[in-house]
Amino acid sequence: METGLGIQGAAARSGLSAHTLRYYERIGLIHEVHRDVTGHRVYSEADLGWLEFLTKLRQTGMPIADMCRYAELMREGPSTVRARRLMLEAHRERVLACISQLNDDLKTVEAKITMYLEME
């Protein structure tokens, strides 16, 4: 008996659709997932952990092309640790800039709410 999750289970656990999982595999974001004797994908805990990380990158606005580059560097092994760190540091700076902009935008919304409260 195979251990792990099929594509529907992996989709439910990761929050990604089965279509997205197949797409990620097709473009090389995830390695070719192990298949059971019937040919169905079987996602391991390591696969699910990688999907969780990819989801965080995507949710924080990393372009798919950059995610693919990161995945490629991962597959190349330890010699790419510095390049991976630099990629993540650059991404962190972009995320922090977005957070800063959102905080500024939120201040504008809060000011408008305060104005309406004072008018009531």
FIZATI-609055 format. One line per field, with one value per residue (C-alpha): x, y negated, z negated; residue in three letters. Coordinates in steps of 0.001 Angstrom, whole numbers. Each point is the difference from the previous one (the first is absolute). Layout:
% residues N
c1	c(X/...)
c2	c(Y/...)
c3	c(Z/...)
res	c(Ala/...)
This chain:
% residues 120
c1	c(0/1344/236/-802/-2868/-1557/-465/-3400/1346/3059/-2226/-2196/2965/1980/-2923/1056/-2206/852/419/2571/1889/209/1049/2734/1304/-144/2019/2541/-1016/-361/1907/-1792/-2175/281/-2768/-1542/-451/-3197/1750/-1592/2153/1015/1132/2421/312/3084/-2052/-2695/2573/1430/-3509/-599/3196/-914/-3426/1616/2214/-2975/-2192/2733/114/2979/-402/-268/3177/1956/-1526/1133/3511/37/-1174/2717/2611/-1325/436/3579/875/2145/2164/-2984/-726/1327/-2035/-3140/607/514/-3229/-1941/1582/-1018/-3493/-176/821/-2830/-2405/1030/-545/-3502/-781/1156/-2216/-2969/545/-1/-3184/-1618/732/-1954/-2962/137/58/-3115/-1750/930/-1388/-3323/-182/469/-2774/-2554)
c2	c(0/-3435/-2664/-3575/-1864/226/-3135/-844/410/-2068/-2653/-133/-154/-2567/-2212/299/1520/3323/-1955/-2284/2997/1533/-3375/-430/3458/-681/-3259/1475/-1770/3390/3073/2820/1353/3694/2157/3127/3259/-1313/-3164/-2387/-2700/541/-3140/535/-2204/-1547/-795/-1596/-2073/-1244/-880/-1968/-1976/-641/-1204/-2490/-1294/-393/-1629/-2539/-898/1909/450/3577/-494/-864/2964/2240/-1439/643/3593/481/-1271/2378/2934/-1084/595/-1586/-1991/-2327/-868/-3554/-627/1291/-2199/-3044/764/244/-3172/-1926/1447/-973/-3613/-41/1471/-2585/-2804/1351/213/-3580/-1169/1911/-1589/-3445/853/1281/-3310/-1753/2347/-462/-3794/166/2206/-2491/-2842/1834/804/-3684/-901/2328)
c3	c(0/984/-2696/844/1553/3420/2047/-1513/-3529/822/1549/-3103/-2348/2008/962/3641/2655/1629/3246/-1664/-1389/3469/1444/-2630/848/3738/-250/-2408/-3198/-1597/1020/1720/-2793/-856/1434/-1437/1907/1578/1242/-2500/-1552/-3622/-1828/-2887/-3084/1602/3138/-2147/-1885/3300/1202/-3195/596/3638/-1116/-2392/2788/2315/-2658/-634/3678/1346/3762/1273/2052/-3157/-1803/2851/-211/-3746/531/2609/-2456/-2661/2367/711/-3640/-2700/2392/571/-3639/375/3162/-1703/-3030/2211/1880/-3255/-1378/3124/-268/-3671/939/2548/-2575/-2607/2525/723/-3712/-451/2862/-1407/-3410/1615/1906/-3181/-1731/2751/-479/-3781/399/2160/-2582/-2743/2090/432/-3722/-801/2458/-1620)
res	c(Met/Glu/Thr/Gly/Leu/Gly/Ile/Gln/Gly/Ala/Ala/Ala/Arg/Ser/Gly/Leu/Ser/Ala/His/Thr/Leu/Arg/Tyr/Tyr/Glu/Arg/Ile/Gly/Leu/Ile/His/Glu/Val/His/Arg/Asp/Val/Thr/Gly/His/Arg/Val/Tyr/Ser/Glu/Ala/Asp/Leu/Gly/Trp/Leu/Glu/Phe/Leu/Thr/Lys/Leu/Arg/Gln/Thr/Gly/Met/Pro/Ile/Ala/Asp/Met/Cys/Arg/Tyr/Ala/Glu/Leu/Met/Arg/Glu/Gly/Pro/Ser/Thr/Val/Arg/Ala/Arg/Arg/Leu/Met/Leu/Glu/Ala/His/Arg/Glu/Arg/Val/Leu/Ala/Cys/Ile/Ser/Gln/Leu/Asn/Asp/Asp/Leu/Lys/Thr/Val/Glu/Ala/Lys/Ile/Thr/Met/Tyr/Leu/Glu/Met/Glu)
